[in-house]
């Protein structure tokens, strides 16, 4: 591996013009083809085999007219204008409904339904003949213009709710990445002291990001891709892309300072730091690929798309970056920042640094620092015990959005459960008496105290299926609504149908789908976590030839991820300090977020783990003194790890400014985990545990050493055969 990477880096630097041209052509070609393919993102969550999906399938098969999207026009009579049934407001409402009825693709506009609780509030349903994705831009724009012109007249206020406005009014993602880029520029300038050295990681990351976005567009032209995917891929891509380049450029500058020629220096940098980048990137991709275990196609595609972006970032770091380093040549430290030396960011041999002193302090009192670090992470992780999964809806949006205002009006006028109706899809058996079956179901539903209203059943043309809309008494995000869904499925509906019935009833609707997604994730999460940990431990065993180091790394990663989970629960679910993050309402944790965060963070944490431990192992093999190896490893890597962490934290934290609560959760969770990982874990827990384990850090049974493939990172690119030990089973076995 080392020899291959050495030749790859040296060859890219030597043939730098060809490599740069190839990347420019490839990136532009992918972007052009992606634009021509016309792929778009969507929020179409499909979960095979869950009951809510079966209910949706019945609706699509037996009620094709209902397969088109819909919207709700929510009306509120302005103060002093009377109720919606008075002459002025009634005329204004009639004008709006008549206008909407003439809009393209509208196949029906329902009558105004006035609230019995507050006659100042009402709504009307609008049905379209096309799906949401085909109409969300133009259709919503037409409704929005009509609502604005009506609101300007001052008789009634019109707000927009339902499927079409919810999709059309989604907050636009974008712009948050600029905050991370600006901070990254500042950090890189401080780390390198050179504009040229700073520009290389930024340029490489931007090329990789544009290429990755193009690939995601191509995927979106073939399969459904969630609207969150470009945002998540941008977050991860920028973070890892800049970090990977930072590690390689740092090593290259160290090599130049030692007197290496440019091409040799690039080759050595790719063979050492590049190998760590390759291993870390593959680990991220493997972890994210494990999302397929969830059995949710949308989440699987999220993982694949994000993994593609990481793969592109690895490719540009290992090929395009060496070519650019070849162009920079010995002038990589040119355009220096005033007041900063050319050696900024380089390790200084023979000089006692702050990190040397810190490493010795931790080594002198390992138990004390182990307890302090573990207790700190335990406190941050504790809120996870109250984790409740769900999905944000319009009630969790900012009140600056029309969909949120429509949600609140409907809750005030028609009850808390009105915004989360349940749709019961009924497949009538061949021998079923449709009227009798539907009467029994209706009576059972109306008798349940958790149900506020049961609408009249709608039967399809051939009498083989029906749909019953049910309005719960509680809000969509309420735990009681979840219990109601289980109660209907497990007790009310089976009792109403009776034993031996050939009729099937499926409880569906958006609320039921969110419940099913959450429960699917809860069922699969332990298997997913176990699979990712197992694969990661095996990979680390191959690299470090150790049992303790991989197990310790897995434990540390779990602690930092647990802390991220805990902070998210405390802020979004409990509301602690939510105003600081622009969160208007407490919300459940997005169903797929724990899996996505675990996959991403477990992989990302390997960046710093590999970078630090490979340097520690290198020092240990040279010194055969564990304590000094730990101190020197921390001193040699702390500065670059700190710089890399600051960059990644700033990129992730920028997305907390998004208006969408899901994006906020991802941004805060990722930033928290990286902060914890780069501070408490890497500079406190890792050195403390390695000091306590001593030489046992590097113990590997001989039989396991023979079974595991040999993988070398941060090694000399032209290795010499190691002396073989005659006794492979003595304790401890030090594998070098």
C-alpha positions as CSV (number, residue, x, y, z in Angstrom):
1,X,0.0,0.0,0.0
2,X,2.8,2.4,1.0
3,X,4.7,1.8,-2.3
4,X,1.5,2.3,-4.4
5,X,0.5,5.5,-2.7
6,X,4.1,6.8,-2.9
7,X,4.1,6.2,-6.7
8,X,0.6,7.7,-7.0
9,X,1.5,10.9,-5.2
10,X,4.8,11.3,-7.0
11,X,3.3,10.5,-10.3
12,X,0.5,13.1,-9.8
13,X,3.0,15.7,-8.9
14,X,5.2,14.9,-12.0
15,X,2.2,14.8,-14.4
16,X,0.4,17.6,-12.7
17,X,-1.0,19.3,-15.9
18,X,-2.6,16.1,-17.1
19,X,-4.1,15.4,-13.6
20,X,-5.5,18.9,-13.3
21,X,-7.0,18.9,-16.8
22,X,-8.5,15.4,-16.2
23,X,-10.2,16.6,-13.0
24,X,-11.5,19.8,-14.6
25,X,-13.0,17.8,-17.5
26,X,-14.4,15.1,-15.2
27,X,-16.0,17.7,-12.8
28,X,-17.5,19.8,-15.5
29,X,-18.7,16.7,-17.4
30,X,-20.4,15.3,-14.3
31,X,-22.1,18.7,-13.6
32,X,-23.3,19.2,-17.2
33,X,-24.7,15.6,-17.4
34,X,-26.3,16.0,-14.0
35,X,-28.1,19.2,-15.1
36,X,-29.2,17.6,-18.3
37,X,-30.6,14.5,-16.4
38,X,-32.9,16.8,-14.5
39,X,-32.8,14.9,-11.2
40,X,-34.7,16.6,-8.3
41,X,-34.9,15.8,-4.6
42,X,-38.1,14.9,-2.8
43,X,-39.5,14.1,0.7
44,X,-41.2,10.9,-0.4
45,X,-40.5,8.5,2.4
46,X,-41.4,4.9,1.6
47,X,-40.8,2.1,4.1
48,X,-41.5,-1.3,2.7
49,X,-43.7,-3.7,4.8
50,X,-44.8,-1.3,7.5
51,X,-48.5,-0.8,8.0
52,X,-48.6,2.9,7.1
53,X,-47.0,2.1,3.7
54,X,-49.6,-0.6,3.1
55,X,-52.3,2.0,3.7
56,X,-50.7,4.3,1.3
57,X,-50.4,1.6,-1.4
58,X,-54.1,0.8,-1.1
59,X,-54.9,4.5,-1.5
60,X,-52.7,4.8,-4.6
61,X,-54.1,1.6,-6.2
62,X,-57.8,2.0,-5.4
63,X,-58.2,5.8,-5.3
64,X,-56.1,7.1,-8.2
65,X,-57.8,10.5,-8.0
66,X,-56.4,10.9,-4.5
67,X,-52.9,10.1,-5.6
68,X,-52.5,13.7,-6.7
69,X,-51.4,16.3,-4.2
70,X,-53.6,18.5,-2.1
71,X,-53.6,21.8,-0.3
72,X,-55.6,23.5,2.5
73,X,-56.7,27.1,2.3
74,X,-57.0,28.3,5.8
75,X,-59.1,31.4,6.4
76,X,-59.3,33.8,9.4
77,X,-61.7,36.8,9.4
78,X,-59.8,39.9,10.3
79,X,-60.6,41.8,13.5
80,X,-63.7,43.9,13.2
81,X,-65.0,42.0,10.0
82,X,-67.2,39.6,11.9
83,X,-67.2,35.8,11.3
84,X,-66.5,33.9,8.1
85,X,-70.2,33.6,7.5
86,X,-70.8,37.3,7.5
87,X,-71.2,39.1,4.2
88,X,-67.7,40.7,3.8
89,X,-65.5,37.7,4.8
90,X,-67.9,35.3,3.0
91,X,-67.5,37.2,-0.3
92,X,-63.8,37.3,0.1
93,X,-63.6,33.6,0.7
94,X,-65.9,32.8,-2.2
95,X,-63.6,34.9,-4.5
96,X,-60.5,33.0,-3.4
97,X,-62.1,29.6,-3.9
98,X,-63.4,30.6,-7.4
99,X,-59.9,31.8,-8.3
100,X,-58.2,28.6,-7.1
101,X,-60.8,26.4,-8.9
102,X,-59.5,27.9,-12.2
103,X,-55.8,27.2,-11.5
104,X,-54.0,24.6,-13.6
105,X,-54.2,20.9,-12.4
106,X,-56.9,21.7,-9.8
107,X,-59.7,19.0,-10.0
108,X,-61.7,20.0,-7.0
109,X,-62.2,22.7,-4.4
110,X,-64.2,21.8,-1.3
111,X,-66.7,23.9,0.4
112,X,-65.6,26.2,3.3
113,X,-65.7,24.4,6.6
114,X,-66.2,26.8,9.5
115,X,-65.0,26.0,13.0
116,X,-67.7,25.3,15.5
117,X,-65.3,26.4,18.2
118,X,-64.3,29.7,16.6
119,X,-66.4,30.8,13.6
120,X,-63.7,33.3,12.6
121,X,-61.6,30.3,11.4
122,X,-62.3,27.9,8.5
123,X,-60.6,26.0,5.7
124,X,-61.3,24.5,2.3
125,X,-59.6,21.5,0.7
126,X,-58.0,21.7,-2.8
127,X,-57.3,18.5,-4.8
128,X,-54.8,18.4,-7.7
129,X,-54.3,15.8,-10.5
130,X,-50.5,15.8,-10.2
131,X,-48.1,14.7,-7.5
132,X,-46.5,17.1,-5.1
133,X,-43.0,17.0,-6.8
134,X,-44.5,18.1,-10.2
135,X,-46.4,21.1,-8.7
136,X,-44.6,22.2,-5.6
137,X,-42.9,25.3,-7.2
138,X,-45.4,26.6,-9.7
139,X,-48.5,25.4,-7.8
140,X,-47.4,26.9,-4.5
141,X,-46.3,30.1,-6.2
142,X,-49.8,30.6,-7.6
143,X,-51.4,30.0,-4.2
144,X,-49.0,32.3,-2.5
145,X,-49.6,35.2,-4.9
146,X,-53.4,34.8,-4.4
147,X,-53.0,34.7,-0.6
148,X,-50.8,37.8,-0.6
149,X,-53.2,39.8,-2.7
150,X,-56.1,38.7,-0.5
151,X,-54.3,39.5,2.7
152,X,-53.5,43.0,1.4
153,X,-57.2,43.8,1.1
154,X,-57.7,43.4,4.9
155,X,-61.0,41.4,5.1
156,X,-59.8,37.9,5.6
157,X,-56.3,36.4,6.1
158,X,-55.4,33.4,4.0
159,X,-52.7,30.9,5.1
160,X,-51.6,27.8,3.2
161,X,-51.4,24.3,4.6
162,X,-51.4,20.7,3.4
163,X,-49.1,18.7,1.2
164,X,-48.4,21.1,-1.6
165,X,-47.6,24.2,0.5
166,X,-45.6,22.1,3.0
167,X,-43.3,21.1,0.1
168,X,-43.3,24.5,-1.7
169,X,-42.7,26.5,1.4
170,X,-39.7,24.4,2.6
171,X,-36.8,26.6,3.7
172,X,-34.2,26.8,1.1
173,X,-30.9,25.2,2.1
174,X,-27.7,26.9,1.2
175,X,-25.4,29.7,2.3
176,X,-24.6,28.1,5.7
177,X,-21.5,26.5,4.2
178,X,-20.0,29.9,3.6
179,X,-19.6,30.4,7.3
180,X,-17.6,27.2,7.6
181,X,-15.5,28.2,4.6
182,X,-14.7,31.6,6.1
183,X,-13.6,30.1,9.4
184,X,-11.6,27.4,7.6
185,X,-9.7,30.1,5.7
186,X,-8.8,31.9,9.0
187,X,-7.8,28.6,10.7
188,X,-5.7,27.5,7.8
189,X,-4.0,30.9,7.6
190,X,-3.1,30.6,11.3
191,X,-2.0,27.0,10.9
192,X,0.2,27.5,7.8
193,X,1.0,31.2,7.8
194,X,0.8,31.2,4.0
195,X,-1.9,32.1,1.6
196,X,-0.7,29.5,-0.9
197,X,-0.7,26.7,1.6
198,X,-4.2,27.8,2.9
199,X,-5.7,27.9,-0.6
200,X,-4.8,24.3,-1.5
201,X,-7.2,22.6,1.0
202,X,-10.0,25.1,0.2
203,X,-9.6,24.7,-3.6
204,X,-9.4,20.9,-3.4
205,X,-12.5,20.7,-1.2
206,X,-14.5,23.0,-3.5
207,X,-13.7,20.9,-6.5
208,X,-14.6,17.7,-4.7
209,X,-17.9,19.3,-3.4
210,X,-19.0,20.4,-6.9
211,X,-18.2,17.0,-8.3
212,X,-20.0,15.2,-5.4
213,X,-23.1,17.4,-5.9
214,X,-23.1,16.5,-9.6
215,X,-23.0,12.8,-8.8
216,X,-25.9,13.3,-6.3
217,X,-27.9,15.0,-9.1
218,X,-27.3,11.9,-11.3
219,X,-28.5,9.6,-8.6
220,X,-31.6,11.8,-8.1
221,X,-32.4,11.3,-11.8
222,X,-32.7,7.5,-11.2
223,X,-34.0,7.1,-7.6
224,X,-35.8,9.2,-5.0
225,X,-33.3,11.4,-3.1
226,X,-34.3,13.2,0.0
227,X,-34.2,17.0,0.1
228,X,-31.8,16.7,3.1
229,X,-29.1,14.8,1.1
230,X,-27.4,17.8,-0.6
231,X,-27.2,19.6,2.7
232,X,-25.8,16.6,4.6
233,X,-23.4,15.8,1.8
234,X,-22.2,19.4,1.8
235,X,-21.7,19.4,5.5
236,X,-19.7,16.1,5.5
237,X,-17.9,16.8,2.2
238,X,-16.5,20.2,3.2
239,X,-15.5,19.0,6.6
240,X,-13.6,15.9,5.5
241,X,-12.3,17.4,2.3
242,X,-10.6,20.3,4.0
243,X,-9.3,18.0,6.9
244,X,-7.9,15.4,4.5
245,X,-6.0,18.1,2.6
246,X,-4.8,19.7,5.8
247,X,-3.2,16.4,7.0
248,X,-1.4,15.9,3.7
249,X,-0.3,19.5,3.2
250,X,1.1,19.5,6.8
251,X,3.1,16.4,6.2
252,X,4.4,17.7,2.8
253,X,5.6,20.9,4.4
254,X,7.4,18.9,7.1
255,X,9.1,16.8,4.4
256,X,10.2,19.9,2.5
257,X,11.6,21.4,5.7
258,X,13.7,18.2,6.1
259,X,15.3,18.9,2.7
260,X,13.3,16.5,0.4
261,X,12.8,17.4,-3.2
262,X,9.2,18.4,-4.1
263,X,8.2,15.3,-5.9
264,X,9.7,13.0,-3.3
265,X,8.1,15.0,-0.5
266,X,4.7,14.7,-2.2
267,X,5.1,11.0,-2.6
268,X,6.1,10.5,1.0
269,X,3.1,12.7,2.2
270,X,0.6,10.6,0.2
271,X,2.2,7.4,1.3
272,X,2.0,8.4,5.0
273,X,-0.8,11.0,5.7
274,X,-2.5,10.0,2.5
275,X,-2.7,6.4,3.7
276,X,-4.3,7.6,6.9
277,X,-6.8,9.6,4.8
278,X,-7.5,6.6,2.7
279,X,-8.2,4.4,5.7
280,X,-10.3,7.0,7.5
281,X,-12.3,7.7,4.3
282,X,-13.0,4.0,3.7
283,X,-14.1,3.7,7.4
284,X,-16.6,6.6,6.9
285,X,-17.9,5.0,3.7
286,X,-18.3,1.5,5.4
287,X,-20.1,3.0,8.4
288,X,-22.5,5.1,6.2
289,X,-23.1,2.1,3.9
290,X,-24.4,0.3,7.0
291,X,-27.5,2.5,6.9
292,X,-28.9,-0.1,4.5
293,X,-29.6,-2.2,7.6
294,X,-32.4,0.3,8.5
295,X,-34.5,-1.1,5.7
296,X,-35.7,2.4,4.8
297,X,-34.8,3.2,1.1
298,X,-34.6,6.9,1.6
299,X,-32.1,6.5,4.5
300,X,-30.1,4.0,2.4
301,X,-29.9,6.5,-0.5
302,X,-28.8,9.2,2.0
303,X,-25.9,7.0,3.0
304,X,-25.0,6.1,-0.5
305,X,-25.0,9.7,-1.6
306,X,-23.0,10.9,1.4
307,X,-20.6,8.1,0.9
308,X,-20.1,9.1,-2.7
309,X,-19.2,12.6,-1.6
310,X,-16.6,11.2,0.9
311,X,-15.2,9.0,-1.9
312,X,-14.8,12.0,-4.2
313,X,-13.0,14.0,-1.4
314,X,-10.6,11.1,-0.9
315,X,-9.9,10.9,-4.6
316,X,-9.2,14.7,-4.9
317,X,-7.0,14.6,-1.8
318,X,-4.9,11.7,-3.2
319,X,-4.6,12.8,-6.8
320,X,-5.6,16.4,-7.5
321,X,-3.9,17.8,-4.3
322,X,-0.5,16.2,-5.2
323,X,-0.7,17.8,-8.6
324,X,-1.4,21.2,-7.1
325,X,1.4,20.6,-4.6
326,X,3.6,20.0,-7.6
327,X,2.6,23.3,-9.2
328,X,3.2,25.1,-5.9
329,X,6.7,23.5,-5.6
330,X,9.0,25.0,-3.1
331,X,6.9,28.2,-3.0
332,X,4.1,26.6,-1.0
333,X,5.0,29.0,1.9
334,X,4.7,32.0,-0.4
335,X,2.4,35.0,0.3
336,X,3.1,34.7,4.0
337,X,0.7,36.2,6.6
338,X,2.4,39.2,8.2
339,X,3.8,38.4,11.6
340,X,3.9,34.7,11.0
341,X,7.0,32.6,10.4
342,X,7.3,30.2,7.4
343,X,7.4,27.4,9.9
344,X,3.9,28.0,11.2
345,X,2.1,24.8,11.8
346,X,5.2,22.6,11.6
347,X,6.4,20.3,14.3
348,X,9.5,21.7,16.1
349,X,11.8,18.9,17.1
350,X,13.9,19.3,20.2
351,X,11.6,21.9,21.8
352,X,9.4,21.4,24.7
353,X,5.9,22.5,23.7
354,X,2.7,23.1,25.7
355,X,1.4,19.7,24.4
356,X,4.5,17.9,25.7
357,X,3.8,19.3,29.2
358,X,0.1,18.4,28.9
359,X,0.9,14.9,27.8
360,X,3.2,14.4,30.8
361,X,0.6,15.9,33.2
362,X,-2.0,13.4,32.0
363,X,0.5,10.5,32.1
364,X,1.4,11.5,35.7
365,X,-2.2,11.3,36.9
366,X,-4.0,9.0,34.5
367,X,-6.8,7.8,36.9
368,X,-7.7,11.4,37.8
369,X,-8.0,12.5,34.2
370,X,-9.8,9.3,33.2
371,X,-12.5,9.9,35.9
372,X,-12.9,13.6,35.0
373,X,-13.2,12.9,31.3
374,X,-15.6,9.9,31.7
375,X,-17.8,11.9,34.2
376,X,-17.9,14.9,31.8
377,X,-19.1,12.7,28.9
378,X,-21.5,10.8,31.2
379,X,-23.2,14.1,32.1
380,X,-23.5,15.1,28.5
381,X,-24.8,11.7,27.5
382,X,-27.4,11.4,30.3
383,X,-30.3,13.1,28.4
384,X,-30.2,10.2,25.9
385,X,-32.3,8.2,28.4
386,X,-35.2,10.4,27.5
387,X,-34.8,10.2,23.7
388,X,-38.0,10.1,21.7
389,X,-38.0,9.7,18.0
390,X,-40.4,11.3,15.6
391,X,-40.5,13.7,12.6
392,X,-40.9,17.5,12.6
393,X,-44.1,18.8,11.0
394,X,-45.5,22.2,10.2
395,X,-46.1,22.8,13.9
396,X,-42.3,22.8,14.5
397,X,-41.6,25.4,11.8
398,X,-40.9,29.1,12.4
399,X,-44.0,31.2,12.7
400,X,-42.6,33.3,9.8
401,X,-43.8,30.5,7.5
402,X,-47.4,30.4,6.2
403,X,-47.6,26.6,6.8
404,X,-46.9,27.2,10.5
405,X,-49.5,29.9,10.8
406,X,-52.0,27.7,9.0
407,X,-51.2,24.9,11.4
408,X,-51.8,27.1,14.4
409,X,-55.1,28.4,13.1
410,X,-56.4,24.9,12.4
411,X,-55.4,23.7,15.9
412,X,-57.2,26.7,17.4
413,X,-60.3,26.2,15.3
414,X,-60.6,22.4,15.0
415,X,-58.6,20.8,17.8
416,X,-55.1,19.7,18.4
417,X,-55.4,16.5,16.4
418,X,-56.8,18.1,13.2
419,X,-53.3,18.6,11.7
420,X,-52.5,14.9,12.1
421,X,-55.4,12.9,10.8
422,X,-55.2,9.2,10.4
423,X,-56.2,7.6,7.1
424,X,-57.6,4.1,7.5
425,X,-57.4,2.2,4.2
426,X,-59.9,-0.6,4.1
427,X,-59.5,-3.6,1.7
428,X,-63.0,-5.2,1.5
429,X,-63.0,-8.9,1.2
430,X,-65.0,-10.7,-1.6
431,X,-67.6,-11.9,0.9
432,X,-67.7,-8.7,2.9
433,X,-70.9,-6.7,3.2
434,X,-69.4,-3.2,2.6
435,X,-72.1,-1.2,4.4
436,X,-72.1,-3.5,7.5
437,X,-68.3,-3.6,7.7
438,X,-68.0,0.2,7.4
439,X,-70.8,0.7,10.0
440,X,-69.1,-1.5,12.5
441,X,-65.7,0.2,12.0
442,X,-67.3,3.7,12.3
443,X,-69.1,2.8,15.5
444,X,-66.0,1.4,17.0
445,X,-63.9,4.4,16.1
446,X,-66.5,6.9,17.4
447,X,-66.6,5.1,20.7
448,X,-62.9,5.4,21.3
449,X,-62.1,8.3,23.7
450,X,-58.8,9.1,21.8
451,X,-60.7,10.0,18.6
452,X,-62.3,13.4,18.1
453,X,-64.0,13.0,14.8
454,X,-64.7,10.2,12.3
455,X,-65.4,11.3,8.7
456,X,-67.8,9.5,6.4
457,X,-66.1,6.6,4.6
458,X,-65.2,7.0,0.9
459,X,-65.7,3.9,-1.2
460,X,-64.0,3.4,-4.6
461,X,-66.0,2.8,-7.8
462,X,-65.9,-1.0,-7.8
463,X,-66.6,-1.3,-4.1
464,X,-63.4,-3.2,-3.2
465,X,-61.8,-0.5,-1.0
466,X,-62.7,2.4,1.3
467,X,-60.9,5.2,3.1
468,X,-61.9,6.5,6.5
469,X,-60.3,9.7,7.9
470,X,-60.0,9.9,11.7
471,X,-59.1,13.0,13.7
472,X,-57.3,12.2,17.0
473,X,-57.9,14.3,20.1
474,X,-54.2,14.9,20.6
475,X,-51.5,16.6,18.5
476,X,-49.5,14.7,15.9
477,X,-46.3,14.9,18.0
478,X,-48.1,13.8,21.3
479,X,-47.1,10.5,22.8
480,X,-50.8,9.8,23.3
481,X,-51.3,9.9,19.5
482,X,-48.7,7.2,19.1
483,X,-50.5,5.1,21.7
484,X,-53.8,5.6,19.9
485,X,-52.3,4.2,16.6
486,X,-51.1,1.1,18.4
487,X,-54.5,0.8,20.2
488,X,-56.4,1.0,16.9
489,X,-54.1,-1.6,15.2
490,X,-54.0,-4.0,18.1
491,X,-57.4,-3.8,19.6
492,X,-60.1,-1.6,18.1
493,X,-60.0,-2.6,14.5
494,X,-59.5,-6.3,14.9
495,X,-62.4,-6.4,17.4
496,X,-64.7,-4.4,15.0
497,X,-63.9,-6.8,12.1
498,X,-64.3,-9.9,14.1
499,X,-62.5,-13.2,13.8
500,X,-62.4,-14.8,10.3
501,X,-63.0,-11.6,8.4
502,X,-61.5,-11.4,5.0
503,X,-61.4,-7.5,5.2
504,X,-58.1,-5.8,6.1
505,X,-57.7,-2.3,7.6
506,X,-54.4,-0.4,7.6
507,X,-53.8,2.7,9.7
508,X,-51.9,5.2,7.7
509,X,-51.4,8.9,7.1
510,X,-48.4,11.0,7.7
511,X,-48.6,10.7,11.5
512,X,-48.8,6.9,11.3
513,X,-45.9,6.8,8.8
514,X,-43.7,8.8,11.1
515,X,-44.5,6.4,14.0
516,X,-43.7,3.4,11.8
517,X,-40.4,5.0,10.6
518,X,-39.4,5.7,14.2
519,X,-40.1,2.1,15.4
520,X,-38.3,0.6,12.4
521,X,-35.2,2.7,13.3
522,X,-35.5,1.7,17.0
523,X,-35.6,-2.0,16.0
524,X,-32.7,-1.9,13.6
525,X,-30.4,0.6,15.5
526,X,-28.7,-2.0,17.8
527,X,-27.9,-4.2,14.8
528,X,-26.6,-1.3,12.9
529,X,-24.4,-0.1,15.7
530,X,-23.0,-3.6,16.3
531,X,-22.2,-4.1,12.7
532,X,-20.4,-0.7,12.4
533,X,-18.4,-1.3,15.6
534,X,-17.4,-4.8,14.5
535,X,-16.1,-3.8,11.1
536,X,-14.3,-0.7,12.5
537,X,-12.6,-2.8,15.2
538,X,-11.4,-5.3,12.7
539,X,-10.0,-2.6,10.4
540,X,-8.1,-0.9,13.3
541,X,-6.7,-4.3,14.4
542,X,-5.3,-4.7,10.9
543,X,-3.7,-1.3,11.0
544,X,-2.4,-1.2,14.5
545,X,-1.8,-4.9,15.2
546,X,-3.4,-4.5,18.6
547,X,-6.5,-5.8,20.5
548,X,-6.7,-3.0,23.1
549,X,-6.3,0.0,20.7
550,X,-9.4,-0.9,18.5
551,X,-11.6,-1.7,21.5
552,X,-10.6,1.5,23.3
553,X,-11.2,3.5,20.1
554,X,-14.7,2.0,19.7
555,X,-15.5,2.8,23.4
556,X,-14.2,6.4,23.0
557,X,-16.2,6.9,19.8
558,X,-19.4,5.7,21.5
559,X,-18.8,8.2,24.3
560,X,-18.4,11.1,22.0
561,X,-21.4,10.1,19.9
562,X,-23.5,9.6,23.1
563,X,-22.5,13.1,24.2
564,X,-23.8,14.5,20.8
565,X,-27.1,12.6,21.2
566,X,-27.5,14.0,24.7
567,X,-26.9,17.6,23.7
568,X,-29.5,17.2,20.9
569,X,-32.1,15.8,23.2
570,X,-31.5,18.5,25.8
571,X,-31.8,21.3,23.2
572,X,-34.5,20.1,20.8
573,X,-36.6,17.8,22.9
574,X,-36.3,19.3,26.4
575,X,-35.8,22.9,25.2
576,X,-32.7,23.7,27.2
577,X,-31.3,26.9,25.6
578,X,-33.3,26.3,22.4
579,X,-33.6,30.1,21.8
580,X,-29.8,30.3,21.3
581,X,-30.2,27.9,18.4
582,X,-33.3,29.5,16.9
583,X,-35.6,26.7,17.9
584,X,-39.2,27.9,18.4
585,X,-40.8,24.7,19.8
586,X,-39.5,21.6,21.4
587,X,-39.6,18.7,18.8
588,X,-38.9,15.0,18.9
589,X,-35.6,13.8,17.5
590,X,-35.8,13.1,13.8
591,X,-36.3,9.3,13.3
592,X,-33.3,8.7,11.0
593,X,-31.0,11.1,12.8
594,X,-29.5,8.7,15.3
595,X,-28.5,6.2,12.6
596,X,-27.1,8.9,10.3
597,X,-25.2,10.6,13.1
598,X,-23.7,7.4,14.3
599,X,-22.6,6.3,10.8
600,X,-21.0,9.7,10.0
601,X,-19.5,10.4,13.4
602,X,-18.1,6.9,13.9
603,X,-16.3,7.2,10.6
604,X,-15.2,10.8,11.2
605,X,-13.7,10.1,14.6
606,X,-11.4,7.6,12.9
607,X,-9.7,10.6,11.2
608,X,-8.3,11.8,14.5
609,X,-7.9,8.4,16.0
610,X,-5.8,7.1,13.1
611,X,-3.8,10.3,12.8
612,X,-3.0,10.4,16.5
613,X,-2.4,6.7,17.2
614,X,-0.4,6.1,14.0
615,X,2.0,8.7,15.3
616,X,2.0,7.2,18.8
617,X,2.7,3.8,17.4
618,X,5.5,5.2,15.2
619,X,7.1,6.7,18.3
620,X,6.6,3.5,20.3
621,X,8.3,1.3,17.7
622,X,11.2,3.7,17.7
623,X,11.5,4.2,21.5
624,X,9.9,1.0,22.9
625,X,8.7,3.3,25.7
626,X,4.9,3.6,25.9
627,X,4.6,6.7,28.1
628,X,7.1,8.8,26.0
629,X,5.4,7.5,22.8
630,X,2.1,8.8,24.0
631,X,3.5,12.2,24.9
632,X,5.4,12.6,21.7
633,X,2.4,11.4,19.6
634,X,0.2,14.0,21.2
635,X,2.8,16.8,20.8
636,X,3.3,16.0,17.2
637,X,-0.4,15.8,16.2
638,X,-2.2,18.1,18.6
639,X,-1.8,21.3,16.6
640,X,-3.0,19.8,13.3
641,X,-5.9,17.9,15.0
642,X,-7.0,21.1,16.7
643,X,-6.9,23.0,13.4
644,X,-8.8,20.2,11.7
645,X,-11.4,20.1,14.4
646,X,-11.9,23.8,14.4
647,X,-12.5,23.7,10.7
648,X,-15.0,20.8,10.9
649,X,-16.8,22.3,13.9
650,X,-17.2,25.6,12.1
651,X,-18.5,23.9,9.0
652,X,-21.1,21.9,11.0
653,X,-22.0,24.8,13.3
654,X,-22.8,27.0,10.3
655,X,-25.7,24.7,9.5
656,X,-27.3,25.4,12.9
657,X,-28.3,28.7,11.4
658,X,-30.6,26.9,8.9
659,X,-34.4,27.5,9.4
660,X,-35.1,23.8,9.2
661,X,-35.0,22.0,12.6
662,X,-33.7,18.7,11.0
663,X,-30.7,20.5,9.5
664,X,-30.1,22.3,12.9
665,X,-30.1,18.9,14.6
666,X,-27.5,17.5,12.2
667,X,-25.3,20.6,12.5
668,X,-25.4,20.8,16.3
669,X,-24.9,17.0,16.7
670,X,-21.9,16.8,14.4
671,X,-20.3,20.0,15.8
672,X,-20.7,18.7,19.4
673,X,-19.3,15.3,18.7
674,X,-16.2,16.7,16.9
675,X,-15.6,19.2,19.7
676,X,-15.9,16.4,22.3
677,X,-13.8,14.1,20.3
678,X,-11.0,16.5,19.7
679,X,-10.8,17.7,23.3
680,X,-12.0,15.4,26.0
681,X,-11.4,12.2,24.1
682,X,-8.2,12.8,22.2
683,X,-6.3,14.9,24.7
684,X,-7.6,13.5,28.0
685,X,-9.2,10.0,27.7
686,X,-6.9,8.5,25.1
687,X,-3.6,9.4,26.7
688,X,-4.9,8.4,30.2
689,X,-6.1,5.0,29.1
690,X,-2.9,4.4,27.0
691,X,-0.8,5.3,30.0
692,X,-2.8,2.8,32.2
693,X,-2.6,0.0,29.7
694,X,1.1,0.5,29.1
695,X,2.7,-2.1,26.7
696,X,-0.6,-4.0,26.6
697,X,-1.7,-1.3,24.1
698,X,0.2,-3.1,21.5
699,X,-0.5,-6.7,22.4
700,X,-1.9,-9.0,19.7
701,X,-2.1,-12.8,20.0
702,X,0.1,-14.5,17.5
703,X,-2.7,-16.6,15.9
704,X,-4.7,-13.5,15.3
705,X,-1.7,-11.7,13.9
706,X,-1.3,-14.5,11.3
707,X,-5.0,-14.3,10.4
708,X,-5.3,-10.5,9.9
709,X,-4.1,-9.0,6.6
710,X,-1.2,-6.6,7.0
711,X,-2.2,-3.0,6.4
712,X,0.4,-0.2,7.0
713,X,-0.3,3.5,7.4
714,X,2.0,6.3,8.4
715,X,4.8,4.0,7.4
716,X,7.9,4.6,5.3
717,X,6.9,4.4,1.7
718,X,9.8,2.1,0.8
719,X,9.7,-0.3,3.8
720,X,12.3,-2.8,4.7
721,X,11.5,-6.3,5.9
722,X,10.9,-6.4,9.7
723,X,12.8,-8.9,11.8
724,X,10.6,-11.8,12.6
725,X,10.2,-12.6,16.3
726,X,10.8,-16.4,17.0
727,X,8.2,-16.4,19.8
728,X,4.9,-14.9,18.6
729,X,2.9,-15.9,21.6
730,X,4.7,-14.4,24.4
731,X,3.0,-11.6,26.4
732,X,2.9,-8.9,25.3
733,X,3.6,-9.5,21.6
734,X,4.8,-6.2,20.1
735,X,3.9,-6.3,16.4
736,X,5.7,-3.7,14.3
